[in-house]
Each structure stands twice: as C-alpha cells, then as structure tokens.
Amino acid sequence: MVKIVKQPIIRTPPEIAADDERLVRQCLDGDQDAWNKLVDRYKGLIYSVPVKYRFSPEDTADIFQSVCVELFTHLSALKKIQSLRSWLVTVALHKCLHWQKQRRRQIEFDTLDTFTAKAMAVAPDVLSEVRREQAVRDAMERLPPRCAELIRMLFFEQPPLPYDEVAKRLGLAVGSIGFIRSRCLRKLETILRELDL
C-alpha cells in the first residue's frame, strides 16, 4: 500500500507568513481581493504537485480547483496559518491519489502494479522539488519589480522571450539585458541563500 507523508515541511519566510495571516483574516471577513491574492500566491505550489505526477493539463486544473475549494471550505478551521503551505501540499497529494483511484475505480488501489504504485508514492525528491520551486516563487516576490519581470520573461515564459522583446517591454536597451539579467540573478541567489536554499 502507498503511504503518504504527513504534513511535508515547507518553511514559510516570516514576512510571507505574516502576510498570509493578514490575507486569511481578510478572506474570513469576505474580502474577495484577499482571496484572489492568497490563491495567486499559492497557485504555483498547488499546480506543481499534480504536474510532478504527470496528470493531464485538464486533470491538473481540476485538482487545482478541488484544492482551492478545500482551502475555501476549511479556511476558518486552519489553526496554524504558518503551516498553510504544508497543508496545501498535503491536500494536493491526497487529491492526486484520489483522482488516480477514481480513474481506476474498477481496480483496487492496493492491487495496482508496482510501477503505478511507485509513480504515485510521495517520494522525498518530489517534496524537495516542490519546496525548492516554492522558495523560488517566494524569492521572486522579494525582488524589485523590474528584476522579477525580467526573470519571468526570460525563464518562465514558454517559449522564453527574445532579448529584443524583453527590452521593448521593459523600456531598456537590448545590449543592457544581459548585464541586468546577471545582476537580477545575483539578487535572486542572495535571497535564496537568506531562505537557506
């Protein structure tokens, strides 16, 4: 039988934990903008779990929606907001397993072939990847806006934008993009070190 690791530890930087607590309070007071900000902050974390298990884009989107519904439903019951990330990962992992089980309803989960069971097992390297990816998202929030936008355009856009397009959008000279990129990556590296990564 596949065992799920309980509450994987995903450390939250103190300033983000404080902001999470503020957002949760505002959500509980009915603030739609606070809810949107909270979901926007953690959508990458939530999406990363089903993506790691190679669910289709449609199933990944459904799992994401299901986790968000769970968050909305249980928001007032969350006792430790600083554990929100770990809670979200745990819920996403359970949703993935439930989704897999639902898709194979005619077969008992315990009798799945070893390959399938291993593929769905929560391996430490998957949790480690999820943690690192969330740390990068946290670090990106702490970058100056222009650096964050430049890094998003060069490394997160698919396909990556060419330098001339990046320069045009940011109002920079094409020749300065490489230098600014290096400086922004050094800032990102410094922030990641501060986060112990």
Secondary structure, DSSP 8 states (H G I E B T S, - for coil): -----SS------HHHHHHHHHHHHHHHTT-HHHHHHHHHHHHHHHHHHHHHTT--HHHHHHHHHHHHHHHHHHGGG-S-GGGHHHHHHHHHHHHHHHHHHHHTTTS-GGGS-HHHHHHHS--HHHHHHHHHHHHHHHHHHHS-HHHHHHHIIIIISSS---HHHHHHHHT--GGGHHHHHHHHHHHHHHHHHHTT-
